[in-house]
Amino acid sequence: MTLEDLKEEYDKLQNIYGAKELDSIYNGGCSKNPDICFVFMNPTGKNIASDKSWKGRKSPWLSTKNIWKLFYNVNLLSEYTFNEIQRKKPKEWDYEFCDYVYDEIEKNKVFITNLGKCTQIDARPLPDEVLKKYLNLLLKEIEIINPKVIITFGNQVSSIILNKKIAVSENRKICHEIEINKNKYRVYPVYYPVGNGIFNIDKSIEDIKWIIDKEIKSNKK
């Protein structure tokens, strides 16, 4: 099975749980043994790629600004690319620039995805029952890409993926494990850094830098 094979399933769920006028948003970045797999919640219509007329990649966070501050501040995005993102208006994100941003993400051995692929018009919260419909597909995604470490954002996403109640405030810099087909993966819950969680972005940056130092850099020495 490949990531491409999963798209049909995501699109079926979009028709059930997402906005009917919008497309699913899938994933993007390094899809073969990335250092980090970042798992967010679900996409919104602010992503230019959710428009049904969009013919380019359908990856998370395209045409948005705030989340890229996180990637820049943890040294996973260059200053030049970050400044270009901050300079551009949403409609100025063309196919070429979207590929450019994700080519850099891929080179930095990062994979970005959401637990739920059901795009909503806005950032309305989704019930656990909806996000759980995507869990098995996400686990297949993880198995396909085989990341060194997984970072989950927020209490809800972390709790669903780890199958136990997680409060990020009590789990900062604490490693958990999930097992998929007898392979174990290291998982770190981190504060959700955008939207209502923007006030926690500094804590997210601190924890991700710590995780990178511990899990990635130390293993390369």
C-alpha positions in Angstrom: 0.0 0.0 0.0 1.2 3.6 -0.8 0.1 7.0 0.4 -1.6 7.5 -3.0 -3.8 4.5 -2.2 -5.1 6.1 0.9 -6.5 9.2 -0.9 -9.6 7.5 -2.1 -10.5 6.6 1.4 -9.9 10.1 2.6 -12.1 11.5 -0.1 -14.9 9.1 0.9 -14.7 10.4 4.4 -14.6 14.0 3.2 -18.1 13.5 1.6 -19.4 12.3 5.0 -17.7 14.5 7.5 -16.2 17.5 5.6 -17.6 20.5 3.9 -19.2 19.3 0.6 -17.8 22.2 -1.4 -14.2 21.5 -0.3 -11.6 18.8 -1.0 -9.6 16.7 1.4 -6.1 17.8 2.4 -3.7 14.9 2.6 -0.1 15.2 3.7 3.3 16.3 2.4 7.1 16.2 2.9 9.5 13.4 3.3 7.6 10.1 2.8 10.4 7.7 3.3 11.8 7.3 6.8 11.4 11.0 7.9 13.1 12.2 11.1 9.8 13.6 12.3 6.1 13.0 11.5 4.0 16.0 12.7 0.4 15.2 13.2 -2.1 18.1 13.5 -5.9 18.0 13.9 -7.8 18.7 10.6 -7.6 21.2 7.7 -9.8 24.2 7.0 -10.9 26.1 4.0 -8.1 28.6 4.6 -5.9 26.2 2.8 -5.9 27.2 -0.9 -5.6 23.6 -1.9 -9.0 22.7 -0.5 -10.7 24.5 -3.4 -12.1 22.0 -5.8 -10.5 23.9 -8.8 -7.0 23.5 -7.3 -4.9 21.1 -9.4 -1.7 21.1 -7.4 -0.6 19.3 -4.3 -3.1 19.0 -1.4 -0.8 19.3 1.6 -1.4 20.9 5.0 -1.1 24.6 5.8 -0.8 25.9 2.2 -1.5 29.7 2.0 -1.5 30.1 5.8 1.1 32.0 7.8 1.2 31.2 11.6 2.2 27.6 11.5 5.3 28.3 9.5 6.6 30.4 12.4 6.8 27.2 14.3 8.8 25.3 11.6 11.1 28.3 11.2 11.8 28.6 14.9 12.7 25.0 15.3 15.1 25.2 12.3 13.1 23.2 9.9 12.4 26.0 7.5 14.9 28.5 6.1 14.7 32.3 6.8 14.3 33.0 3.1 11.3 30.7 2.7 9.8 31.9 6.0 10.0 35.5 4.9 8.5 34.6 1.5 5.6 32.9 3.3 5.0 35.9 5.5 5.2 38.3 2.5 2.7 36.4 0.3 -1.0 36.9 0.4 -3.0 33.7 0.4 -4.0 33.9 -3.3 -0.3 34.4 -4.2 0.5 30.8 -3.3 0.7 29.3 -6.7 1.5 25.6 -7.6 5.2 26.4 -7.9 5.6 28.0 -4.5 3.6 25.3 -2.8 6.0 22.7 -4.2 8.9 24.9 -3.3 7.9 25.0 0.4 7.3 21.3 0.6 10.5 20.5 -1.3 12.3 22.2 1.6 10.2 20.4 4.2 11.1 17.1 2.4 14.8 18.0 2.4 14.7 18.6 6.1 13.3 15.0 6.5 9.9 16.2 7.9 6.5 14.8 7.1 3.3 16.8 7.9 -0.1 15.4 8.2 -3.4 15.7 10.0 -5.3 13.0 12.0 -8.5 14.1 10.3 -8.4 14.8 6.6 -12.0 16.2 6.5 -11.7 19.8 5.5 -14.1 22.2 7.3 -15.0 25.7 6.3 -13.6 27.1 9.5 -11.7 25.9 12.6 -14.7 24.4 14.3 -13.8 21.6 16.8 -14.5 18.1 15.6 -15.9 15.4 18.0 -13.7 12.5 18.9 -16.0 10.2 17.0 -15.2 11.8 13.7 -11.4 12.0 14.2 -11.4 8.3 15.3 -12.8 7.4 11.8 -9.4 8.4 10.5 -7.2 6.7 13.0 -6.6 3.4 11.2 -5.8 5.3 8.0 -3.3 7.5 9.9 -1.7 4.3 11.4 -1.3 3.0 7.8 0.2 6.3 6.8 2.7 6.0 9.7 3.5 2.5 8.8 4.2 3.5 5.1 6.5 6.4 5.9 8.2 4.8 9.0 9.3 7.9 10.9 11.9 8.0 13.6 9.6 10.0 15.9 6.0 11.3 15.9 4.9 14.6 17.3 1.2 14.9 18.0 -0.4 18.3 18.6 -2.9 19.0 21.3 -4.8 16.9 23.9 -7.5 15.6 21.5 -5.2 14.3 18.8 -2.7 12.9 21.2 -5.3 11.1 23.2 -6.9 9.5 20.2 -3.6 8.3 18.7 -2.2 7.0 22.0 -5.6 5.5 23.0 -5.5 7.0 26.5 -6.3 10.4 28.0 -3.5 12.8 27.5 -3.1 16.3 28.9 -0.1 17.9 27.1 0.6 20.1 30.2 1.4 16.9 32.1 3.2 15.2 29.2 5.8 17.7 28.0 9.0 16.0 26.9 7.5 12.6 27.8 7.8 9.8 25.3 5.0 7.4 24.6 4.8 4.4 22.3 2.4 3.0 19.8 2.7 -0.3 18.0 1.7 -0.9 14.4 2.1 -4.4 13.0 4.8 -5.2 15.6 6.8 -2.0 14.9 7.0 0.4 17.7 7.0 4.2 17.2 8.0 6.9 19.7 5.3 9.6 20.2 5.6 13.0 21.9 2.5 15.1 22.7 3.1 18.8 22.2 0.9 21.9 22.7 -1.2 22.9 19.6 0.6 26.0 18.4 -2.0 27.9 16.2 -5.5 29.2 16.4 -6.7 29.2 20.0 -3.4 27.6 20.9 -1.2 30.4 19.5 -0.4 31.5 23.1 1.3 28.2 23.6 3.6 28.4 20.5 6.7 29.2 22.6 6.2 26.0 24.6 5.7 24.0 21.4 8.9 25.5 20.0 10.8 24.7 23.3 9.6 21.1 23.4 10.2 20.4 19.7 13.7 21.7 19.9 14.3 19.4 22.9 12.8 16.4 21.0 15.0 17.1 18.0 18.1 17.3 20.1 17.3 14.1 22.0 15.8 11.9 19.3 17.4 13.1 16.0 20.7 15.0 16.6 22.0 12.8 19.4 21.5 9.7 17.2 23.5 11.3 14.3 26.6 11.9 16.4 
